[in-house]
Each structure stands twice: as structure tokens, then as C-alpha cells.
Amino acid sequence: RLFEVHVSAFSLDGFRAAVIEFRDLTEARRVERMRVDFIANASHELRTPLASLLGFIETLQGPAKNDAAAREQFLGIMRDQARRMARLVDDLLSLSRIEQNEHVRPQTPVDLVQIVRHVADTLDPVARENGVDLTISTPKEAVVAGDRDELIRVAENLVENAIKYGAGGTSPHRVSVEVKQNAREMTLAVSDNGPGIAPEHLPRLTERFYRVDAPTSRAKGGTGLGLAIVKHIVVRHRGRLTIESALGAGTKFQVTLPKA
Ligand code: ADP
């Protein structure tokens, strides 16, 4: 560990005294390292699609200038890359906005049941496309104090991940979304019967840009920021996020929030 030591000497009632202060710098260093890593990762993630865009622009201005078929194909790829950059910038902005407001707890009454229904409706086409059987199970109502848009974001990210990464496990693919409550808390649980996540990845899953399999995540349109955003929203709501997973069996994400 690394300590910073401050020594201050003074006189008190004719006695000479000294105060020695130790400040643990290990944590400060860790935070600084995370900040530097974050900037490096974000730059790298933006640079990759940008390099590809520039490459295609040069090809379109040069060798493929008069090739209509190539132009069509390249423009399609360029649009996808530009969309990926836009998604990344949106996620970075969301993350920084949520972090800036982390000390203020959102207080609007929000019904988790309505949120789950809304998200299930939005993602139903994606579930169908991926051959996933999406089911929801909720009480009549489950009101928490929160921010509606942020809680939609949480549910959307978890359900979308379960659909995206759930494939490849035991068939048929099932994703279930459940809202439960007890006297003090509400829980939103999203489970899939996908391939699961190896235990060594679980503690790092909510870090920015941490992915179990980066090429798969990118191919599925992921930015690597989804779970970091989820975690910060949950912290802001004074809740907790738990992840249980078993290889070959599936994954369950649970968000528990204090009752309104
Ligand atoms: P991404 O944009 O890559 O989806 P996330 O932060 O949402 O980023 O998720 C981080 C990583 O966690 C994903 O890349 C994936 O490897 C893993 N992951 C998330 N949800 C699941 C799940 N339900 N099953 C298996 N792996 C998952």
C-alpha cells in the first residue's frame, strides 16, 4: 500500500507536540488508473469505426468511384459504423449524466409493472427475431420512488442482454421477467437459459467496456457500457444489483429497490 504522510508540529500550553497524518493513496491511485483506462478505452472504441469510415470514404473517392454496386454496399457499412459511434457517444453521455447526479435520489412514483410491460412490448419483435420466448410475471402494481426513464433503461438493458446473449444455450431460448415484492423492497428479476457467464467474469461485469467476448458483443451492437449504466442507475436509486450465473444453465440479474 502507498501512504502519504503529513507531519505538523505545534506548541500547546508550553508542550511541543506533533501530529502525524497518514493518507492511504492506494484508493486514489486506483481511481486515477480507472480514469486513464476509461479514456483509453473510449478513444479506442471510437477510433475503430472512425478508421473504417475513413477507409471507405477514400475507397469511394478512388478505386470504387464508378462502381455503383460497391458504392451501395460500402454506404451500408458506413451507415452501420456511424450508428455504432452514435450509440457509443449516447451511452457515454448517459453514463456521465447519471454519475453527476448520483448523490440525488430520484423521487417520482414509478410503477415497475408498467415499466416491465412497456419494455416487453418494445422488445417483443427482437425476441421473436432471435427465437426467444419472452414471458413476464408481475403483481398488479409495484410502485417505487425513482426516475421512469432510468428504470426503463435498466429493464431494457437487462432484457436485451438476456435476448442477445441467451442464444447458444439450451433450446428453446427462454427469457423471463419477474417483478416481486416484500414488505420493504421490490425486485425486478431477468432470467435466461443461455450459456451463462463463467464465475471469474462476474465481479467485473459492470465495469465500463468490460465484455466476456468483445467481438460477439460488437457484432450484436453492444457498446460494453450497458451494465455500467445499469449499475449507476441502481446506485442512484439506493438499490442493489445481483448477478447469478451458471455455465450451461443460464443467468439471472436482479435489481432490488427500496419501496416508495
Ligand atoms: P454490451 O454492450 O457488450 O452488451 P453490457 O455492459 O450490457 O455490454 O454487458 C457486458 C457483457 O456481459 C456482455 O458483453 C456479455 O459478455 C455479458 N453479458 C451480459 N448479459 C449477459 C447474459 N444475460 N448472458 C450472458 N452474458 C451476458
Residues whose N, C-alpha, C, O or C-beta is under 5 A from the ligand:
A	BS01	ADP	N161 A162 Y165 G166 G194 G196 I197 L205 Y210 R211 V212 D213 S217 G222 T223 G224 L225 G226 L227 A228 T251
